[in-house]
Amino acid sequence: MDVYSWFRRSVSRPENTNKPSSANAQHNKLQSEEELTFGITDQLIEFIKTFTLDTFNNFPLQDEEGASCGAENPATTGNVRKDLSDWQQQHATLVLSKVKEMAQLRFRLCPRHLKERQFWRIYFTLVKSYVTEYELRAIQLAKLRQMTIENEYISDTSACEVEMSETKQATSLVEHNLDSLTHDIESGKNEQ
Protein backbone atom coordinates (compact mmCIF):
# COMPACT_ATOMS: atom_id res chain seq x y z
CA MET A 1 0.00 0.00 0.00
CA ASP A 2 1.40 3.38 -0.92
CA VAL A 3 1.66 6.34 1.46
CA TYR A 4 -1.09 8.28 -0.29
CA SER A 5 -3.65 5.45 0.18
CA TRP A 6 -2.67 5.02 3.80
CA PHE A 7 -2.97 8.77 4.47
CA ARG A 8 -6.37 9.00 2.71
CA ARG A 9 -7.72 6.07 4.75
CA SER A 10 -6.49 7.41 8.06
CA VAL A 11 -7.95 10.87 7.37
CA SER A 12 -11.32 9.48 6.27
CA ARG A 13 -11.72 7.35 9.44
CA PRO A 14 -13.67 8.80 12.32
CA GLU A 15 -11.40 10.02 15.12
CA ASN A 16 -12.92 8.08 18.02
CA THR A 17 -13.78 4.67 16.69
CA ASN A 18 -13.61 3.24 20.21
CA LYS A 19 -16.35 5.49 21.59
CA PRO A 20 -19.91 4.53 20.72
CA SER A 21 -22.12 7.24 19.32
CA SER A 22 -24.80 8.66 21.60
CA ALA A 23 -27.45 6.74 19.63
CA ASN A 24 -25.51 3.50 20.11
CA ALA A 25 -24.97 4.28 23.78
CA GLN A 26 -28.70 4.91 24.22
CA HIS A 27 -29.54 1.66 22.38
CA ASN A 28 -27.06 -0.27 24.54
CA LYS A 29 -28.53 1.27 27.70
CA LEU A 30 -32.08 0.31 26.66
CA GLN A 31 -30.89 -3.17 25.71
CA SER A 32 -29.17 -3.55 29.09
CA GLU A 33 -32.33 -2.41 30.92
CA GLU A 34 -34.39 -4.93 28.95
CA GLU A 35 -31.88 -7.68 29.65
CA LEU A 36 -31.97 -6.90 33.38
CA THR A 37 -35.77 -6.82 33.35
CA PHE A 38 -35.70 -10.36 31.99
CA GLY A 39 -32.93 -11.59 34.29
CA ILE A 40 -30.11 -11.72 31.75
CA THR A 41 -27.17 -11.10 34.05
CA ASP A 42 -23.49 -11.88 33.68
CA GLN A 43 -23.81 -14.59 36.34
CA LEU A 44 -26.66 -16.23 34.43
CA ILE A 45 -24.73 -16.09 31.16
CA GLU A 46 -21.68 -17.69 32.77
CA PHE A 47 -23.89 -20.42 34.26
CA ILE A 48 -25.61 -21.08 30.92
CA LYS A 49 -22.24 -21.43 29.21
CA THR A 50 -21.55 -24.46 31.44
CA PHE A 51 -24.49 -26.40 29.96
CA THR A 52 -23.68 -29.39 27.78
CA LEU A 53 -25.66 -31.96 25.84
CA ASP A 54 -25.42 -34.24 28.87
CA THR A 55 -26.87 -31.53 31.11
CA PHE A 56 -30.11 -31.80 29.17
CA ASN A 57 -30.01 -35.47 28.13
CA ASN A 58 -29.40 -36.69 31.69
CA PHE A 59 -31.84 -34.35 33.39
CA PRO A 60 -34.49 -36.30 35.36
CA LEU A 61 -37.71 -35.06 33.79
CA GLN A 62 -40.75 -37.15 34.62
CA ASP A 63 -43.14 -37.96 31.79
CA GLU A 64 -46.19 -36.44 33.48
CA GLU A 65 -44.30 -33.18 34.10
CA GLY A 66 -43.27 -33.01 30.49
CA ALA A 67 -46.83 -33.70 29.35
CA SER A 68 -48.26 -30.99 31.58
CA CYS A 69 -46.29 -28.26 29.83
CA GLY A 70 -48.92 -27.76 27.19
CA ALA A 71 -50.27 -29.15 23.97
CA GLU A 72 -48.22 -31.53 21.87
CA ASN A 73 -47.45 -28.95 19.18
CA PRO A 74 -48.14 -25.45 20.46
CA ALA A 75 -47.30 -22.62 18.10
CA THR A 76 -43.85 -21.08 18.20
CA THR A 77 -42.91 -17.44 17.89
CA GLY A 78 -39.37 -16.50 16.94
CA ASN A 79 -38.06 -19.98 17.82
CA VAL A 80 -39.65 -19.86 21.29
CA ARG A 81 -42.58 -21.97 22.44
CA LYS A 82 -46.01 -20.49 23.06
CA ASP A 83 -46.55 -22.70 26.13
CA LEU A 84 -44.20 -20.44 28.08
CA SER A 85 -45.40 -17.36 29.93
CA ASP A 86 -44.88 -14.00 28.22
CA TRP A 87 -41.96 -13.26 30.52
CA GLN A 88 -40.39 -16.67 29.85
CA GLN A 89 -40.82 -16.23 26.08
CA GLN A 90 -39.02 -12.89 26.13
CA HIS A 91 -36.33 -14.25 28.46
CA ALA A 92 -35.76 -17.25 26.19
CA THR A 93 -35.57 -15.05 23.09
CA LEU A 94 -33.00 -12.80 24.75
CA VAL A 95 -30.95 -15.76 25.97
CA LEU A 96 -30.89 -17.31 22.51
CA SER A 97 -29.77 -14.03 20.94
CA LYS A 98 -27.25 -13.14 23.65
CA VAL A 99 -25.69 -16.54 24.40
CA LYS A 100 -24.69 -18.24 21.16
CA GLU A 101 -23.68 -21.42 23.00
CA MET A 102 -27.27 -21.80 24.21
CA ALA A 103 -28.65 -21.33 20.71
CA GLN A 104 -26.24 -23.95 19.37
CA LEU A 105 -27.08 -26.36 22.18
CA ARG A 106 -30.80 -25.97 21.54
CA PHE A 107 -30.25 -26.53 17.82
CA ARG A 108 -28.38 -29.76 18.52
CA LEU A 109 -30.94 -31.06 21.02
CA CYS A 110 -34.30 -30.13 19.51
CA PRO A 111 -36.13 -32.04 18.15
CA ARG A 112 -33.70 -34.96 17.75
CA HIS A 113 -33.11 -35.64 21.44
CA LEU A 114 -35.70 -33.53 23.26
CA LYS A 115 -39.01 -31.98 22.46
CA GLU A 116 -39.02 -28.22 22.55
CA ARG A 117 -41.23 -28.04 25.65
CA GLN A 118 -38.92 -30.45 27.49
CA PHE A 119 -35.89 -28.36 26.56
CA TRP A 120 -37.40 -25.16 27.97
CA ARG A 121 -38.78 -26.93 31.04
CA ILE A 122 -35.30 -28.24 31.85
CA TYR A 123 -33.74 -24.84 31.11
CA PHE A 124 -36.08 -22.94 33.43
CA THR A 125 -35.62 -25.56 36.14
CA LEU A 126 -31.83 -25.22 35.89
CA VAL A 127 -31.83 -21.40 35.97
CA LYS A 128 -34.62 -21.02 38.52
CA SER A 129 -32.36 -19.65 41.25
CA TYR A 130 -30.99 -17.04 38.83
CA VAL A 131 -34.25 -15.75 37.33
CA THR A 132 -37.00 -16.23 39.93
CA GLU A 133 -36.64 -12.76 41.47
CA TYR A 134 -36.82 -11.12 38.02
CA GLU A 135 -39.89 -13.10 37.01
CA LEU A 136 -41.62 -12.31 40.32
CA ARG A 137 -40.83 -8.62 39.88
CA ALA A 138 -42.33 -8.74 36.38
CA ILE A 139 -45.48 -10.43 37.74
CA GLN A 140 -45.77 -7.79 40.46
CA LEU A 141 -45.35 -4.96 37.96
CA ALA A 142 -47.98 -6.51 35.70
CA LYS A 143 -50.41 -6.73 38.64
CA LEU A 144 -49.73 -3.11 39.57
CA ARG A 145 -50.35 -2.02 35.98
CA GLN A 146 -53.60 -4.00 35.93
CA MET A 147 -54.71 -2.45 39.23
CA THR A 148 -53.90 1.02 37.91
CA ILE A 149 -55.91 0.37 34.76
CA GLU A 150 -58.83 -0.96 36.82
CA ASN A 151 -58.68 2.06 39.15
CA GLU A 152 -58.68 4.42 36.18
CA TYR A 153 -61.64 2.55 34.72
CA ILE A 154 -63.52 2.73 38.02
CA SER A 155 -62.84 6.45 38.41
CA ASP A 156 -63.86 7.04 34.78
CA THR A 157 -67.02 5.00 35.36
CA SER A 158 -67.74 6.94 38.55
CA ALA A 159 -67.26 10.22 36.73
CA CYS A 160 -69.60 9.04 33.98
CA GLU A 161 -72.17 7.96 36.54
CA VAL A 162 -72.01 11.38 38.21
CA GLU A 163 -72.35 13.10 34.85
CA MET A 164 -75.25 10.85 33.91
CA SER A 165 -76.93 11.53 37.27
CA GLU A 166 -76.47 15.27 36.83
CA THR A 167 -77.81 15.03 33.28
CA LYS A 168 -80.86 13.08 34.49
CA GLN A 169 -81.51 15.70 37.18
CA ALA A 170 -81.15 18.52 34.68
CA THR A 171 -83.39 16.71 32.20
CA SER A 172 -86.06 16.09 34.81
CA LEU A 173 -85.85 19.71 35.92
CA VAL A 174 -86.28 20.90 32.33
CA GLU A 175 -89.17 18.46 31.82
CA HIS A 176 -90.79 19.63 35.04
CA ASN A 177 -90.40 23.27 34.00
CA LEU A 178 -91.83 22.48 30.56
CA ASP A 179 -94.77 20.68 32.13
CA SER A 180 -95.39 23.64 34.46
CA LEU A 181 -95.10 26.09 31.62
CA THR A 182 -97.42 24.01 29.44
CA HIS A 183 -99.88 23.78 32.28
CA ASP A 184 -99.70 27.54 32.87
CA ILE A 185 -100.22 28.25 29.17
CA GLU A 186 -103.17 25.89 29.00
CA SER A 187 -104.63 27.39 32.17
CA GLY A 188 -104.26 30.86 30.67
CA LYS A 189 -106.09 29.78 27.50
CA ASN A 190 -108.92 28.29 29.49
CA GLU A 191 -109.41 31.50 31.46
CA GLN A 192 -109.71 33.61 28.35
C-alpha positions as CSV (number, residue, x, y, z in Angstrom):
1,M,0.0,0.0,0.0
2,D,1.4,3.4,-0.9
3,V,1.7,6.3,1.5
4,Y,-1.1,8.3,-0.3
5,S,-3.6,5.5,0.2
6,W,-2.7,5.0,3.8
7,F,-3.0,8.8,4.5
8,R,-6.4,9.0,2.7
9,R,-7.7,6.1,4.8
10,S,-6.5,7.4,8.1
11,V,-8.0,10.9,7.4
12,S,-11.3,9.5,6.3
13,R,-11.7,7.4,9.4
14,P,-13.7,8.8,12.3
15,E,-11.4,10.0,15.1
16,N,-12.9,8.1,18.0
17,T,-13.8,4.7,16.7
18,N,-13.6,3.2,20.2
19,K,-16.4,5.5,21.6
20,P,-19.9,4.5,20.7
21,S,-22.1,7.2,19.3
22,S,-24.8,8.7,21.6
23,A,-27.5,6.7,19.6
24,N,-25.5,3.5,20.1
25,A,-25.0,4.3,23.8
26,Q,-28.7,4.9,24.2
27,H,-29.5,1.7,22.4
28,N,-27.1,-0.3,24.5
29,K,-28.5,1.3,27.7
30,L,-32.1,0.3,26.7
31,Q,-30.9,-3.2,25.7
32,S,-29.2,-3.5,29.1
33,E,-32.3,-2.4,30.9
34,E,-34.4,-4.9,29.0
35,E,-31.9,-7.7,29.7
36,L,-32.0,-6.9,33.4
37,T,-35.8,-6.8,33.4
38,F,-35.7,-10.4,32.0
39,G,-32.9,-11.6,34.3
40,I,-30.1,-11.7,31.8
41,T,-27.2,-11.1,34.1
42,D,-23.5,-11.9,33.7
43,Q,-23.8,-14.6,36.3
44,L,-26.7,-16.2,34.4
45,I,-24.7,-16.1,31.2
46,E,-21.7,-17.7,32.8
47,F,-23.9,-20.4,34.3
48,I,-25.6,-21.1,30.9
49,K,-22.2,-21.4,29.2
50,T,-21.5,-24.5,31.4
51,F,-24.5,-26.4,30.0
52,T,-23.7,-29.4,27.8
53,L,-25.7,-32.0,25.8
54,D,-25.4,-34.2,28.9
55,T,-26.9,-31.5,31.1
56,F,-30.1,-31.8,29.2
57,N,-30.0,-35.5,28.1
58,N,-29.4,-36.7,31.7
59,F,-31.8,-34.3,33.4
60,P,-34.5,-36.3,35.4
61,L,-37.7,-35.1,33.8
62,Q,-40.7,-37.1,34.6
63,D,-43.1,-38.0,31.8
64,E,-46.2,-36.4,33.5
65,E,-44.3,-33.2,34.1
66,G,-43.3,-33.0,30.5
67,A,-46.8,-33.7,29.3
68,S,-48.3,-31.0,31.6
69,C,-46.3,-28.3,29.8
70,G,-48.9,-27.8,27.2
71,A,-50.3,-29.1,24.0
72,E,-48.2,-31.5,21.9
73,N,-47.4,-29.0,19.2
74,P,-48.1,-25.5,20.5
75,A,-47.3,-22.6,18.1
76,T,-43.9,-21.1,18.2
77,T,-42.9,-17.4,17.9
78,G,-39.4,-16.5,16.9
79,N,-38.1,-20.0,17.8
80,V,-39.6,-19.9,21.3
81,R,-42.6,-22.0,22.4
82,K,-46.0,-20.5,23.1
83,D,-46.5,-22.7,26.1
84,L,-44.2,-20.4,28.1
85,S,-45.4,-17.4,29.9
86,D,-44.9,-14.0,28.2
87,W,-42.0,-13.3,30.5
88,Q,-40.4,-16.7,29.8
89,Q,-40.8,-16.2,26.1
90,Q,-39.0,-12.9,26.1
91,H,-36.3,-14.2,28.5
92,A,-35.8,-17.2,26.2
93,T,-35.6,-15.0,23.1
94,L,-33.0,-12.8,24.8
95,V,-31.0,-15.8,26.0
96,L,-30.9,-17.3,22.5
97,S,-29.8,-14.0,20.9
98,K,-27.3,-13.1,23.7
99,V,-25.7,-16.5,24.4
100,K,-24.7,-18.2,21.2
101,E,-23.7,-21.4,23.0
102,M,-27.3,-21.8,24.2
103,A,-28.6,-21.3,20.7
104,Q,-26.2,-24.0,19.4
105,L,-27.1,-26.4,22.2
106,R,-30.8,-26.0,21.5
107,F,-30.3,-26.5,17.8
108,R,-28.4,-29.8,18.5
109,L,-30.9,-31.1,21.0
110,C,-34.3,-30.1,19.5
111,P,-36.1,-32.0,18.1
112,R,-33.7,-35.0,17.7
113,H,-33.1,-35.6,21.4
114,L,-35.7,-33.5,23.3
115,K,-39.0,-32.0,22.5
116,E,-39.0,-28.2,22.5
117,R,-41.2,-28.0,25.7
118,Q,-38.9,-30.4,27.5
119,F,-35.9,-28.4,26.6
120,W,-37.4,-25.2,28.0
121,R,-38.8,-26.9,31.0
122,I,-35.3,-28.2,31.8
123,Y,-33.7,-24.8,31.1
124,F,-36.1,-22.9,33.4
125,T,-35.6,-25.6,36.1
126,L,-31.8,-25.2,35.9
127,V,-31.8,-21.4,36.0
128,K,-34.6,-21.0,38.5
129,S,-32.4,-19.7,41.2
130,Y,-31.0,-17.0,38.8
131,V,-34.2,-15.8,37.3
132,T,-37.0,-16.2,39.9
133,E,-36.6,-12.8,41.5
134,Y,-36.8,-11.1,38.0
135,E,-39.9,-13.1,37.0
136,L,-41.6,-12.3,40.3
137,R,-40.8,-8.6,39.9
138,A,-42.3,-8.7,36.4
139,I,-45.5,-10.4,37.7
140,Q,-45.8,-7.8,40.5
141,L,-45.4,-5.0,38.0
142,A,-48.0,-6.5,35.7
143,K,-50.4,-6.7,38.6
144,L,-49.7,-3.1,39.6
145,R,-50.3,-2.0,36.0
146,Q,-53.6,-4.0,35.9
147,M,-54.7,-2.5,39.2
148,T,-53.9,1.0,37.9
149,I,-55.9,0.4,34.8
150,E,-58.8,-1.0,36.8
151,N,-58.7,2.1,39.1
152,E,-58.7,4.4,36.2
153,Y,-61.6,2.5,34.7
154,I,-63.5,2.7,38.0
155,S,-62.8,6.4,38.4
156,D,-63.9,7.0,34.8
157,T,-67.0,5.0,35.4
158,S,-67.7,6.9,38.6
159,A,-67.3,10.2,36.7
160,C,-69.6,9.0,34.0
161,E,-72.2,8.0,36.5
162,V,-72.0,11.4,38.2
163,E,-72.3,13.1,34.9
164,M,-75.3,10.9,33.9
165,S,-76.9,11.5,37.3
166,E,-76.5,15.3,36.8
167,T,-77.8,15.0,33.3
168,K,-80.9,13.1,34.5
169,Q,-81.5,15.7,37.2
170,A,-81.1,18.5,34.7
171,T,-83.4,16.7,32.2
172,S,-86.1,16.1,34.8
173,L,-85.8,19.7,35.9
174,V,-86.3,20.9,32.3
175,E,-89.2,18.5,31.8
176,H,-90.8,19.6,35.0
177,N,-90.4,23.3,34.0
178,L,-91.8,22.5,30.6
179,D,-94.8,20.7,32.1
180,S,-95.4,23.6,34.5
181,L,-95.1,26.1,31.6
182,T,-97.4,24.0,29.4
183,H,-99.9,23.8,32.3
184,D,-99.7,27.5,32.9
185,I,-100.2,28.2,29.2
186,E,-103.2,25.9,29.0
187,S,-104.6,27.4,32.2
188,G,-104.3,30.9,30.7
189,K,-106.1,29.8,27.5
190,N,-108.9,28.3,29.5
191,E,-109.4,31.5,31.5
192,Q,-109.7,33.6,28.3
